[in-house]
Amino acid sequence: MAGLTLFVGRLPPSARSEQLEELFSQVGPVKQCFVVTEKGSKACRGFGYVTFSMLEDVQRALKEITTFEGCKINVTVAKKKLRNKTKAK
């Protein structure tokens, strides 16, 4: 289903998936949640993704969740990544 995954930007390097899930669980059950980390490190690259099962929970999260550990974050509906079917040689 389209529009059930949120992109969460402006996360601090200390952000962890468990913290993000705890925050977003306040608006509804989280289906999947993860922060993107630096290769070979546990440091957050500054963004993550949260997937809900219901569109109502997505809409609530967009309205209600604006901060993470006291810092302003950017929450938007995630866009699908377009992948080329043919790879350059």
Biopython code that builds the backbone (N, CA, C, O; Angstrom):
import numpy as np
from Bio.PDB.StructureBuilder import StructureBuilder

atoms = [
    (1, "MET", "N", (0.841, -1.195, 0.000)),
    (1, "MET", "CA", (0.000, 0.000, 0.000)),
    (1, "MET", "C", (0.876, 1.245, 0.000)),
    (1, "MET", "O", (1.850, 1.337, 0.748)),
    (2, "ALA", "N", (0.523, 2.180, -0.831)),
    (2, "ALA", "CA", (1.315, 3.397, -0.954)),
    (2, "ALA", "C", (1.060, 4.346, 0.203)),
    (2, "ALA", "O", (-0.035, 4.396, 0.764)),
    (3, "GLY", "N", (2.094, 5.092, 0.546)),
    (3, "GLY", "CA", (1.940, 6.143, 1.539)),
    (3, "GLY", "C", (1.937, 5.709, 2.982)),
    (3, "GLY", "O", (1.543, 6.490, 3.849)),
    (4, "LEU", "N", (2.364, 4.487, 3.279)),
    (4, "LEU", "CA", (2.364, 4.029, 4.662)),
    (4, "LEU", "C", (3.733, 4.154, 5.327)),
    (4, "LEU", "O", (3.869, 3.901, 6.524)),
    (5, "THR", "N", (4.747, 4.541, 4.554)),
    (5, "THR", "CA", (6.095, 4.692, 5.100)),
    (5, "THR", "C", (6.461, 6.165, 5.177)),
    (5, "THR", "O", (6.250, 6.929, 4.235)),
    (6, "LEU", "N", (7.017, 6.544, 6.323)),
    (6, "LEU", "CA", (7.454, 7.920, 6.536)),
    (6, "LEU", "C", (8.970, 8.012, 6.482)),
    (6, "LEU", "O", (9.679, 7.127, 6.962)),
    (7, "PHE", "N", (9.454, 9.091, 5.892)),
    (7, "PHE", "CA", (10.872, 9.432, 5.929)),
    (7, "PHE", "C", (11.050, 10.387, 7.100)),
    (7, "PHE", "O", (10.331, 11.380, 7.216)),
    (8, "VAL", "N", (12.006, 10.087, 7.962)),
    (8, "VAL", "CA", (12.267, 10.933, 9.127)),
    (8, "VAL", "C", (13.679, 11.489, 8.987)),
    (8, "VAL", "O", (14.654, 10.741, 9.060)),
    (9, "GLY", "N", (13.787, 12.798, 8.787)),
    (9, "GLY", "CA", (15.082, 13.437, 8.591)),
    (9, "GLY", "C", (15.485, 14.310, 9.763)),
    (9, "GLY", "O", (14.688, 14.579, 10.662)),
    (10, "ARG", "N", (16.740, 14.750, 9.736)),
    (10, "ARG", "CA", (17.330, 15.618, 10.759)),
    (10, "ARG", "C", (17.486, 14.902, 12.105)),
    (10, "ARG", "O", (17.394, 15.527, 13.161)),
    (11, "LEU", "N", (17.721, 13.595, 12.058)),
    (11, "LEU", "CA", (17.958, 12.840, 13.289)),
    (11, "LEU", "C", (19.406, 13.046, 13.742)),
    (11, "LEU", "O", (20.294, 13.208, 12.905)),
    (12, "PRO", "N", (19.655, 13.043, 15.051)),
    (12, "PRO", "CA", (21.027, 13.187, 15.551)),
    (12, "PRO", "C", (21.822, 11.896, 15.329)),
    (12, "PRO", "O", (21.225, 10.831, 15.170)),
    (13, "PRO", "N", (23.158, 11.974, 15.315)),
    (13, "PRO", "CA", (23.994, 10.774, 15.131)),
    (13, "PRO", "C", (23.755, 9.702, 16.192)),
    (13, "PRO", "O", (24.041, 8.527, 15.965)),
    (14, "SER", "N", (23.236, 10.103, 17.340)),
    (14, "SER", "CA", (22.996, 9.156, 18.436)),
    (14, "SER", "C", (21.667, 8.405, 18.310)),
    (14, "SER", "O", (21.386, 7.521, 19.119)),
    (15, "ALA", "N", (20.849, 8.739, 17.314)),
    (15, "ALA", "CA", (19.521, 8.125, 17.164)),
    (15, "ALA", "C", (19.623, 6.623, 16.924)),
    (15, "ALA", "O", (20.509, 6.158, 16.206)),
    (16, "ARG", "N", (18.715, 5.874, 17.527)),
    (16, "ARG", "CA", (18.658, 4.418, 17.385)),
    (16, "ARG", "C", (17.249, 4.012, 16.933)),
    (16, "ARG", "O", (16.272, 4.707, 17.214)),
    (17, "SER", "N", (17.164, 2.900, 16.244)),
    (17, "SER", "CA", (15.876, 2.403, 15.737)),
    (17, "SER", "C", (14.861, 2.215, 16.853)),
    (17, "SER", "O", (13.682, 2.527, 16.687)),
    (18, "GLU", "N", (15.324, 1.700, 18.000)),
    (18, "GLU", "CA", (14.419, 1.447, 19.123)),
    (18, "GLU", "C", (13.783, 2.744, 19.626)),
    (18, "GLU", "O", (12.601, 2.770, 19.968)),
    (19, "GLN", "N", (14.574, 3.820, 19.668)),
    (19, "GLN", "CA", (14.062, 5.118, 20.125)),
    (19, "GLN", "C", (13.019, 5.647, 19.148)),
    (19, "GLN", "O", (11.981, 6.168, 19.556)),
    (20, "LEU", "N", (13.302, 5.509, 17.867)),
    (20, "LEU", "CA", (12.383, 5.984, 16.834)),
    (20, "LEU", "C", (11.065, 5.209, 16.904)),
    (20, "LEU", "O", (9.986, 5.793, 16.795)),
    (21, "GLU", "N", (11.162, 3.905, 17.084)),
    (21, "GLU", "CA", (9.956, 3.081, 17.191)),
    (21, "GLU", "C", (9.138, 3.466, 18.419)),
    (21, "GLU", "O", (7.912, 3.541, 18.350)),
    (22, "GLU", "N", (9.804, 3.707, 19.525)),
    (22, "GLU", "CA", (9.106, 4.109, 20.752)),
    (22, "GLU", "C", (8.355, 5.424, 20.544)),
    (22, "GLU", "O", (7.211, 5.561, 20.977)),
    (23, "LEU", "N", (8.993, 6.384, 19.887)),
    (23, "LEU", "CA", (8.383, 7.686, 19.624)),
    (23, "LEU", "C", (7.151, 7.551, 18.726)),
    (23, "LEU", "O", (6.086, 8.078, 19.048)),
    (24, "PHE", "N", (7.295, 6.848, 17.602)),
    (24, "PHE", "CA", (6.200, 6.753, 16.638)),
    (24, "PHE", "C", (5.092, 5.804, 17.097)),
    (24, "PHE", "O", (3.970, 5.891, 16.598)),
    (25, "SER", "N", (5.380, 4.909, 18.025)),
    (25, "SER", "CA", (4.354, 4.013, 18.569)),
    (25, "SER", "C", (3.307, 4.777, 19.372)),
    (25, "SER", "O", (2.241, 4.241, 19.673)),
    (26, "GLN", "N", (3.603, 6.015, 19.717)),
    (26, "GLN", "CA", (2.650, 6.839, 20.454)),
    (26, "GLN", "C", (1.421, 7.177, 19.615)),
    (26, "GLN", "O", (0.366, 7.484, 20.168)),
    (27, "VAL", "N", (1.543, 7.124, 18.283)),
    (27, "VAL", "CA", (0.402, 7.449, 17.421)),
    (27, "VAL", "C", (-0.280, 6.212, 16.855)),
    (27, "VAL", "O", (-1.403, 6.302, 16.358)),
    (28, "GLY", "N", (0.377, 5.063, 16.920)),
    (28, "GLY", "CA", (-0.217, 3.833, 16.407)),
    (28, "GLY", "C", (0.825, 2.742, 16.290)),
    (28, "GLY", "O", (2.021, 3.004, 16.420)),
    (29, "PRO", "N", (0.373, 1.500, 16.041)),
    (29, "PRO", "CA", (1.311, 0.382, 15.936)),
    (29, "PRO", "C", (2.266, 0.550, 14.751)),
    (29, "PRO", "O", (1.843, 0.820, 13.627)),
    (30, "VAL", "N", (3.550, 0.387, 15.025)),
    (30, "VAL", "CA", (4.581, 0.514, 13.996)),
    (30, "VAL", "C", (4.847, -0.867, 13.402)),
    (30, "VAL", "O", (5.113, -1.823, 14.131)),
    (31, "LYS", "N", (4.774, -0.965, 12.075)),
    (31, "LYS", "CA", (5.009, -2.233, 11.383)),
    (31, "LYS", "C", (6.510, -2.488, 11.219)),
    (31, "LYS", "O", (6.987, -3.602, 11.437)),
    (32, "GLN", "N", (7.247, -1.439, 10.833)),
    (32, "GLN", "CA", (8.697, -1.540, 10.654)),
    (32, "GLN", "C", (9.307, -0.173, 10.916)),
    (32, "GLN", "O", (8.691, 0.856, 10.642)),
    (33, "CYS", "N", (10.527, -0.172, 11.451)),
    (33, "CYS", "CA", (11.171, 1.091, 11.782)),
    (33, "CYS", "C", (12.679, 0.887, 11.815)),
    (33, "CYS", "O", (13.160, -0.081, 12.403)),
    (34, "PHE", "N", (13.431, 1.792, 11.188)),
    (34, "PHE", "CA", (14.887, 1.704, 11.282)),
    (34, "PHE", "C", (15.535, 3.043, 10.963)),
    (34, "PHE", "O", (15.007, 3.838, 10.186)),
    (35, "VAL", "N", (16.693, 3.275, 11.582)),
    (35, "VAL", "CA", (17.508, 4.429, 11.222)),
    (35, "VAL", "C", (18.607, 3.926, 10.295)),
    (35, "VAL", "O", (19.051, 2.784, 10.416)),
    (36, "VAL", "N", (19.043, 4.770, 9.377)),
    (36, "VAL", "CA", (20.116, 4.416, 8.456)),
    (36, "VAL", "C", (21.430, 4.827, 9.109)),
    (36, "VAL", "O", (21.598, 5.974, 9.523)),
    (37, "THR", "N", (22.367, 3.869, 9.198)),
    (37, "THR", "CA", (23.630, 4.124, 9.892)),
    (37, "THR", "C", (24.802, 4.199, 8.918)),
    (37, "THR", "O", (24.728, 3.728, 7.783)),
    (38, "GLU", "N", (25.888, 4.810, 9.402)),
    (38, "GLU", "CA", (27.129, 4.866, 8.631)),
    (38, "GLU", "C", (27.665, 3.447, 8.468)),
    (38, "GLU", "O", (27.503, 2.618, 9.363)),
    (39, "LYS", "N", (28.304, 3.159, 7.331)),
    (39, "LYS", "CA", (28.884, 1.829, 7.128)),
    (39, "LYS", "C", (29.937, 1.556, 8.181)),
    (39, "LYS", "O", (30.801, 2.393, 8.444)),
    (40, "GLY", "N", (29.860, 0.381, 8.783)),
    (40, "GLY", "CA", (30.836, -0.022, 9.781)),
    (40, "GLY", "C", (30.727, 0.715, 11.103)),
    (40, "GLY", "O", (31.650, 0.674, 11.916)),
    (41, "SER", "N", (29.606, 1.388, 11.324)),
    (41, "SER", "CA", (29.426, 2.184, 12.539)),
    (41, "SER", "C", (27.975, 2.101, 12.987)),
    (41, "SER", "O", (27.104, 1.678, 12.228)),
    (42, "LYS", "N", (27.725, 2.505, 14.212)),
    (42, "LYS", "CA", (26.349, 2.565, 14.706)),
    (42, "LYS", "C", (25.802, 3.986, 14.642)),
    (42, "LYS", "O", (24.665, 4.228, 15.046)),
    (43, "ALA", "N", (26.598, 4.927, 14.140)),
    (43, "ALA", "CA", (26.177, 6.327, 14.074)),
    (43, "ALA", "C", (25.104, 6.516, 13.001)),
    (43, "ALA", "O", (25.265, 6.078, 11.862)),
    (44, "CYS", "N", (24.028, 7.164, 13.376)),
    (44, "CYS", "CA", (22.929, 7.455, 12.456)),
    (44, "CYS", "C", (23.399, 8.449, 11.394)),
    (44, "CYS", "O", (24.105, 9.408, 11.705)),
    (45, "ARG", "N", (23.005, 8.217, 10.145)),
    (45, "ARG", "CA", (23.356, 9.125, 9.050)),
    (45, "ARG", "C", (22.441, 10.349, 9.000)),
    (45, "ARG", "O", (22.586, 11.207, 8.128)),
    (46, "GLY", "N", (21.497, 10.423, 9.944)),
    (46, "GLY", "CA", (20.631, 11.596, 10.007)),
    (46, "GLY", "C", (19.217, 11.361, 9.520)),
    (46, "GLY", "O", (18.402, 12.283, 9.488)),
    (47, "PHE", "N", (18.922, 10.116, 9.139)),
    (47, "PHE", "CA", (17.560, 9.840, 8.692)),
    (47, "PHE", "C", (17.181, 8.387, 8.949)),
    (47, "PHE", "O", (18.028, 7.536, 9.220)),
    (48, "GLY", "N", (15.875, 8.133, 8.855)),
    (48, "GLY", "CA", (15.356, 6.786, 9.054)),
    (48, "GLY", "C", (13.977, 6.664, 8.433)),
    (48, "GLY", "O", (13.466, 7.610, 7.834)),
    (49, "TYR", "N", (13.382, 5.491, 8.581)),
    (49, "TYR", "CA", (12.075, 5.215, 7.993)),
    (49, "TYR", "C", (11.177, 4.531, 9.014)),
    (49, "TYR", "O", (11.633, 3.710, 9.810)),
    (50, "VAL", "N", (9.894, 4.880, 8.978)),
    (50, "VAL", "CA", (8.893, 4.265, 9.857)),
    (50, "VAL", "C", (7.712, 3.855, 8.983)),
    (50, "VAL", "O", (7.194, 4.662, 8.211)),
    (51, "THR", "N", (7.287, 2.594, 9.107)),
    (51, "THR", "CA", (6.149, 2.091, 8.339)),
    (51, "THR", "C", (5.015, 1.727, 9.289)),
    (51, "THR", "O", (5.210, 1.027, 10.283)),
    (52, "PHE", "N", (3.830, 2.220, 8.957)),
    (52, "PHE", "CA", (2.619, 1.906, 9.712)),
    (52, "PHE", "C", (1.744, 0.972, 8.882)),
    (52, "PHE", "O", (1.954, 0.829, 7.677)),
    (53, "SER", "N", (0.772, 0.341, 9.519)),
    (53, "SER", "CA", (-0.183, -0.522, 8.814)),
    (53, "SER", "C", (-1.390, 0.264, 8.316)),
    (53, "SER", "O", (-2.021, -0.106, 7.326)),
    (54, "MET", "N", (-1.703, 1.361, 9.020)),
    (54, "MET", "CA", (-2.913, 2.119, 8.685)),
    (54, "MET", "C", (-2.589, 3.561, 8.293)),
    (54, "MET", "O", (-1.751, 4.216, 8.912)),
    (55, "LEU", "N", (-3.266, 4.033, 7.261)),
    (55, "LEU", "CA", (-3.074, 5.387, 6.767)),
    (55, "LEU", "C", (-3.401, 6.430, 7.834)),
    (55, "LEU", "O", (-2.771, 7.486, 7.881)),
    (56, "GLU", "N", (-4.381, 6.142, 8.689)),
    (56, "GLU", "CA", (-4.764, 7.082, 9.753)),
    (56, "GLU", "C", (-3.587, 7.352, 10.696)),
    (56, "GLU", "O", (-3.394, 8.478, 11.153)),
    (57, "ASP", "N", (-2.805, 6.308, 10.979)),
    (57, "ASP", "CA", (-1.643, 6.466, 11.858)),
    (57, "ASP", "C", (-0.561, 7.312, 11.189)),
    (57, "ASP", "O", (0.114, 8.103, 11.848)),
    (58, "VAL", "N", (-0.403, 7.140, 9.884)),
    (58, "VAL", "CA", (0.560, 7.949, 9.123)),
    (58, "VAL", "C", (0.166, 9.419, 9.210)),
    (58, "VAL", "O", (1.004, 10.279, 9.482)),
    (59, "GLN", "N", (-1.107, 9.702, 8.979)),
    (59, "GLN", "CA", (-1.591, 11.082, 9.008)),
    (59, "GLN", "C", (-1.422, 11.701, 10.388)),
    (59, "GLN", "O", (-1.058, 12.871, 10.508)),
    (60, "ARG", "N", (-1.686, 10.920, 11.422)),
    (60, "ARG", "CA", (-1.508, 11.410, 12.797)),
    (60, "ARG", "C", (-0.042, 11.711, 13.087)),
    (60, "ARG", "O", (0.281, 12.739, 13.683)),
    (61, "ALA", "N", (0.835, 10.820, 12.667)),
    (61, "ALA", "CA", (2.270, 11.012, 12.895)),
    (61, "ALA", "C", (2.770, 12.270, 12.184)),
    (61, "ALA", "O", (3.574, 13.022, 12.735)),
    (62, "LEU", "N", (2.296, 12.494, 10.967)),
    (62, "LEU", "CA", (2.702, 13.689, 10.213)),
    (62, "LEU", "C", (2.318, 14.970, 10.953)),
    (62, "LEU", "O", (3.059, 15.953, 10.922)),
    (63, "LYS", "N", (1.167, 14.958, 11.616)),
    (63, "LYS", "CA", (0.688, 16.140, 12.340)),
    (63, "LYS", "C", (1.324, 16.290, 13.710)),
    (63, "LYS", "O", (1.657, 17.401, 14.123)),
    (64, "GLU", "N", (1.495, 15.171, 14.424)),
    (64, "GLU", "CA", (1.842, 15.236, 15.844)),
    (64, "GLU", "C", (3.321, 15.093, 16.185)),
    (64, "GLU", "O", (3.761, 15.618, 17.208)),
    (65, "ILE", "N", (4.090, 14.407, 15.368)),
    (65, "ILE", "CA", (5.493, 14.167, 15.730)),
    (65, "ILE", "C", (6.392, 15.158, 15.000)),
    (65, "ILE", "O", (6.551, 15.106, 13.781)),
    (66, "THR", "N", (6.970, 16.059, 15.782)),
    (66, "THR", "CA", (7.819, 17.109, 15.206)),
    (66, "THR", "C", (9.193, 17.187, 15.850)),
    (66, "THR", "O", (10.078, 17.874, 15.339)),
    (67, "THR", "N", (9.385, 16.484, 16.978)),
    (67, "THR", "CA", (10.682, 16.535, 17.659)),
    (67, "THR", "C", (11.146, 15.140, 18.069)),
    (67, "THR", "O", (10.341, 14.232, 18.278)),
    (68, "PHE", "N", (12.466, 14.997, 18.177)),
    (68, "PHE", "CA", (13.101, 13.764, 18.640)),
    (68, "PHE", "C", (14.174, 14.174, 19.622)),
    (68, "PHE", "O", (15.125, 14.865, 19.257)),
    (69, "GLU", "N", (14.028, 13.753, 20.869)),
    (69, "GLU", "CA", (14.962, 14.118, 21.940)),
    (69, "GLU", "C", (15.193, 15.631, 22.001)),
    (69, "GLU", "O", (16.322, 16.093, 22.168)),
    (70, "GLY", "N", (14.105, 16.391, 21.864)),
    (70, "GLY", "CA", (14.174, 17.842, 21.976)),
    (70, "GLY", "C", (14.621, 18.576, 20.727)),
    (70, "GLY", "O", (14.652, 19.806, 20.718)),
    (71, "CYS", "N", (14.969, 17.850, 19.667)),
    (71, "CYS", "CA", (15.411, 18.481, 18.414)),
    (71, "CYS", "C", (14.311, 18.374, 17.365)),
    (71, "CYS", "O", (13.613, 17.364, 17.276)),
    (72, "LYS", "N", (14.168, 19.443, 16.568)),
    (72, "LYS", "CA", (13.166, 19.445, 15.501)),
    (72, "LYS", "C", (13.580, 18.449, 14.418)),
    (72, "LYS", "O", (14.731, 18.427, 13.982)),
    (73, "ILE", "N", (12.619, 17.627, 13.994)),
    (73, "ILE", "CA", (12.880, 16.660, 12.926)),
    (73, "ILE", "C", (11.952, 16.920, 11.751)),
    (73, "ILE", "O", (10.951, 17.626, 11.875)),
    (74, "ASN", "N", (12.295, 16.343, 10.618)),
    (74, "ASN", "CA", (11.519, 16.489, 9.397)),
    (74, "ASN", "C", (10.817, 15.157, 9.122)),
    (74, "ASN", "O", (11.482, 14.143, 8.912)),
    (75, "VAL", "N", (9.488, 15.151, 9.121)),
    (75, "VAL", "CA", (8.720, 13.926, 8.878)),
    (75, "VAL", "C", (7.875, 14.124, 7.622)),
    (75, "VAL", "O", (7.030, 15.018, 7.572)),
    (76, "THR", "N", (8.106, 13.286, 6.607)),
    (76, "THR", "CA", (7.355, 13.361, 5.350)),
    (76, "THR", "C", (7.035, 11.944, 4.875)),
    (76, "THR", "O", (7.635, 10.972, 5.335)),
    (77, "VAL", "N", (6.086, 11.840, 3.953)),
    (77, "VAL", "CA", (5.783, 10.539, 3.357)),
    (77, "VAL", "C", (6.963, 10.161, 2.465)),
    (77, "VAL", "O", (7.403, 10.959, 1.637)),
    (78, "ALA", "N", (7.470, 8.945, 2.638)),
    (78, "ALA", "CA", (8.630, 8.482, 1.864)),
    (78, "ALA", "C", (8.250, 8.298, 0.401)),
    (78, "ALA", "O", (7.136, 7.890, 0.075)),
    (79, "LYS", "N", (9.202, 8.609, -0.469)),
    (79, "LYS", "CA", (9.003, 8.407, -1.905)),
    (79, "LYS", "C", (9.668, 7.093, -2.293)),
    (79, "LYS", "O", (10.717, 6.736, -1.756)),
    (80, "LYS", "N", (9.058, 6.382, -3.223)),
    (80, "LYS", "CA", (9.659, 5.136, -3.697)),
    (80, "LYS", "C", (10.912, 5.458, -4.494)),
    (80, "LYS", "O", (10.942, 6.404, -5.281)),
    (81, "LYS", "N", (11.941, 4.659, -4.277)),
    (81, "LYS", "CA", (13.194, 4.841, -5.001)),
    (81, "LYS", "C", (13.049, 4.177, -6.368)),
    (81, "LYS", "O", (12.693, 3.003, -6.466)),
    (82, "LEU", "N", (13.330, 4.941, -7.413)),
    (82, "LEU", "CA", (13.262, 4.381, -8.758)),
    (82, "LEU", "C", (14.564, 3.653, -9.039)),
    (82, "LEU", "O", (15.649, 4.193, -8.824)),
    (83, "ARG", "N", (14.448, 2.441, -9.515)),
    (83, "ARG", "CA", (15.645, 1.657, -9.820)),
    (83, "ARG", "C", (15.666, 1.351, -11.306)),
    (83, "ARG", "O", (14.648, 0.998, -11.902)),
    (84, "ASN", "N", (16.843, 1.492, -11.889)),
    (84, "ASN", "CA", (16.996, 1.142, -13.300)),
    (84, "ASN", "C", (16.986, -0.372, -13.437)),
    (84, "ASN", "O", (17.631, -1.080, -12.663)),
    (85, "LYS", "N", (16.249, -0.863, -14.428)),
    (85, "LYS", "CA", (16.204, -2.310, -14.640)),
    (85, "LYS", "C", (17.451, -2.786, -15.366)),
    (85, "LYS", "O", (17.837, -3.948, -15.240)),
    (86, "THR", "N", (18.084, -1.897, -16.126)),
    (86, "THR", "CA", (19.324, -2.268, -16.809)),
    (86, "THR", "C", (20.473, -1.539, -16.148)),
    (86, "THR", "O", (20.392, -0.340, -15.883)),
    (87, "LYS", "N", (21.534, -2.263, -15.885)),
    (87, "LYS", "CA", (22.688, -1.658, -15.226)),
    (87, "LYS", "C", (23.714, -1.255, -16.272)),
    (87, "LYS", "O", (23.901, -1.946, -17.273)),
    (88, "ALA", "N", (24.371, -0.137, -16.032)),
    (88, "ALA", "CA", (25.420, 0.323, -16.939)),
    (88, "ALA", "C", (26.613, -0.618, -16.848)),
    (88, "ALA", "O", (26.967, -1.090, -15.767)),
    (89, "LYS", "N", (27.224, -0.883, -17.991)),
    (89, "LYS", "CA", (28.385, -1.791, -18.004)),
    (89, "LYS", "C", (29.671, -1.026, -18.065)),
    (89, "LYS", "O", (30.746, -1.626, -18.083)),
]
sb = StructureBuilder()
sb.init_structure("model")
sb.init_model(0)
sb.init_chain("A")
sb.init_seg("    ")
for serial, (resi, resn, name, xyz) in enumerate(atoms, 1):
    if name == "N":
        sb.init_residue(resn, " ", resi, " ")
    sb.init_atom(name, np.array(xyz, "f"), 0.0, 1.0, " ", f" {name:<3s}", serial, name[0])
structure = sb.get_structure()
